[in-house]
Amino acid sequence: MFRIEPKKSEVVSFIVNGQLKEVILKGPNQTLAEVLRIKLDMTGTKESCQCGECGACTVLVEGEPVLSCSTLAIAVRGKRITTIEGLAEGGVLHPIQQAFIDSGASQCGFCTPGMILMAKVLLDENPEPTEDQIKEHLGGNLCRCTGYVKIIEAVQLAAKTMKSVGA
Amino acid sequence: MGETLTYVGKRLPFLKNREKVTGSVKYPSDIQVPGAHFGKLLTSPHAHALIKSIDVSEAEKVPGVVAIITFKDIPQKKINPAIVKWMHHHPEHDLEDMYVVSEKARFIGDIIGAVAAIDEETADRALGLIKVEYEVLPAALTTDEAMAPGAPLVHEEYGSNISLKAGFPGNRGDADSAFLNADVLVEAHVKTSRQHVWPLEPLTCTAEFTYSGELNVWTPAQRPMTSRKQIAELFELGEASVNVICEHAGGFFGEANWSIVPVCIALAKKAAKPVRLQYPPELYVLATPSREVYELSGKVGFSKEGRLMCGALDLLVESGGYFNRSSATTQPAMGAFQALYRLPVYRGLMQAVYTNTPTTGGARGYGEPQGVLLMEHLFDLAAAKLGKDRLELRYQNFKKMGEYAIQLPMETETQERVLRLAAEKFGWKEKEARPKSEGNTRRGIGVANYMDVSGGQPHELNDRHCVMSLEEDGTVTVTQSHPDGGMNLLGSCTQIAAEVLSIPFEHFHHVHGCTKGALNDMGLAANSGLYGMGNLYAKAAAALKEEILKVAARFLEEAKENLDIKDGVVFSSQDPEKKMTLREVGDRSIYNHSGGASHQISVTTGFNPKLNPAAVGTAMADITVDMETGEIKVEKLLNVHDIGRAINPMGVEGQLEGAMLLGYGYALFEDLAIDEKGLVRANNVNRYKMSSTLDLPDMEVVLFEDPAPSGPFGGKGVGMSGVLGVPSAIANALYDATGIWLEEMPYTPERVLAAIKAKKLES
């Protein structure tokens, strides 16, 4: 006979896009991606391969890129998390977001959130990356639509705008 | 071209891109229906097995389990998962051989049953308690095994694993005597690989029956209306009671997979609760079709002057466990063999063969890259034998105006100009003059021409409808059933409508990706989007303009013939005082209290294409081959594509660049790698290599524009086209560099090196 066993739940809190969020985990093995997508209904973070290979689930934890499908929510308790929903400020798109639009770098858009967050990490560290540096940096983010040409152009365009506005 | 266009031809932002870059677009996999239960699939671990019994009694006892289905719980009707039979004029070639839950396991991953439970863990626990007694059968894992005498039968009812033998589009002339009379004969053989187009969005389905007996289904549906049709037929529902919803999808690429949809619906029906079903990645590639797998043998004969006299194509389709698109994709493959060059005598035969492997068929390109691969290589072989230049031999044999593309007349003759432009942009002559050897490497260049379609005409019904309405605020709303799959099709069509109506592009609203409230539409296939939908939008916009001018003529007391629209304002060409904004027209027309004349200005429009302008193009590849490792490095890929007119050049470039990279991966490394037990080894992206930025070759796209008379502003199809020439150009470049023609794809370093050793080649 089976019975419903009480589950060990755990409360974790973190700051997502500047807001404090408290979440009851259904277990210690719940991933950050699942918490963001299902518990917090922030579906801008995408999940594709679920094995940390495609980059679609990339979010920033304390500014560093993290694969949220392969990261336990518990492991980032108390940390500052940035998701794609947190990039535009006051209705104004981040220059990288605008560059993705202007360059036609987003087709189906499923890889776009992860791609943009990865690009942000690069441009925050290196405002004038070479084409090879962009390719190297985005090597873990798969896109099946664009052939990457316009994504690379978008990052180059964003670098230019960010430099001119001093972002 | 003379005319000034405001919206057509402009690099406008793609529709809904602001939502995409902010993560606010909702894909079917993002939909969370309150109270949805979690579905899990039970699949076969055996490549071929009878199911003696399934005991679900223990699984049913698990608290939280709401439904378990096996073969006996599903509609006892066979379907074809490609759900294209309503489109095809000859549906008898789309064999219906699949139950939505199998009565017998035909490949590893075949769906045997499913569970719905309150959460994933409970569903997993129940799944583990289902006892299946299999009788493992000998399996036919290759076409050779499947065609051998006494082979185990994948589908007993056909009495053979060969399910279909057919020609396309029919033989012409006396091939035997033509081959005897030809001065030069060349032949080639190739077995193509299992690329999986692998859209990034995980395949999910959420099904919910409402209390009024209607059914809502959220799933990435490339063709929502045919999905609705098949669901209605299977579950004996009225078509209008089924609502298939897919506003956006994380990529389609032709796959339009359908196999989990009815399983999910069956679970929701039995549970009387909403159910969400998702393929885990490792199951996804087993249970969704890969690119069509062919063994192609081709032979062509030329006169000594270099005229193509005759050709023959034998094509073996490996269907895998189910027939799926074995016919639908093979027609384009055979078409591609004879589309571009005048081929007076032709004999073709396709045979579809079942094996105990995952089902194939229906990837972006739809058989055409394989047909191009073979024919373009035969041209290179013939050029060598004839002592002719590779490009010259092609120029000599291109079809001319007045000839038929495949089964419809050519509308423009651009092949030669496209190839000449490609040769110029690529620097063909200069590259050809370089030394072939350099250190440990050899260099080669390859060319491949293709002639793609702009829809499935004349073989398919591609009827489309939309409703286009003027709103009281002067904007226009378009309602139709298409999803946004990432091609910016709706954006391009809006540019067309904006041009026709002279209404700002930003003043359009879209209701899309939902069958409820939309009129019939056969959905996207065969490069049909821009041509079919673009013509529909152009036609609807012209009709709406007519209605707007009729109403405005009354309000302005001016003859309709004197009125026109410019930038959202109706004006008279005769009297500058007589003008009104579309807002005024729309608002006054609705809130018109005089004499019951109130109405919203709106048109319902249909477009059923009869023609099919051919979208031709040329791919060129410049490669080096490392003679010590066998590695091919692609230095340059070029694709010139005749788009007729680029409605949004940025979008067209994006379509071609993405498709070219798919073709590049197809040629060089993408493969599901099925082992000797029938198991897919490359079952997730950590094992299946797809191109990343690190693999990206130098790719260049050049758009060639010569408007097609029947296209919207001259536009033609493009979605699949970039895949067609690239694998062939790479293969021909390898042949140019080394004399190696690999009879098996993909062209991995191991295969190339083995061929180098077999030929005892040195750098």
Interface residues (C-beta under 8 A of the other chain):
Chain A: M1 F2 R3 I4 K26 R37 I38 D41 M42 T43 G44 T45 K46 E47 S48 C49 Q50 C51 G52 E53 C54 A56 T83 I84 E85 L87 A88 L93 Q97 Q98 F100 I101 D102 S103 G104 S106 Q107 C108 G109 F110 C111 T112 P113 I116 I134 K135 E136 L138 G139 G140 N141 L142 C143 R144 C145 T146 G147 Y148 V149 K150 I151 I152
Chain B: R11 P13 F14 K16 N17 R18 E19 K20 V21 T22 G23 S24 V25 K26 Y27 S29 D30 Q32 K61 V62 P63 G64 D119 R125 V197 W198 P199 L200 E201 P202 H248 A249 G250 G251 F253 P280 P281 G485 G486 M487 N488 M650 G651 E653 G654 L656 E657 G658 A659 M660 L661 L662 N684 V685 N686 M690 S691 S692 T693 L694 L696 M699
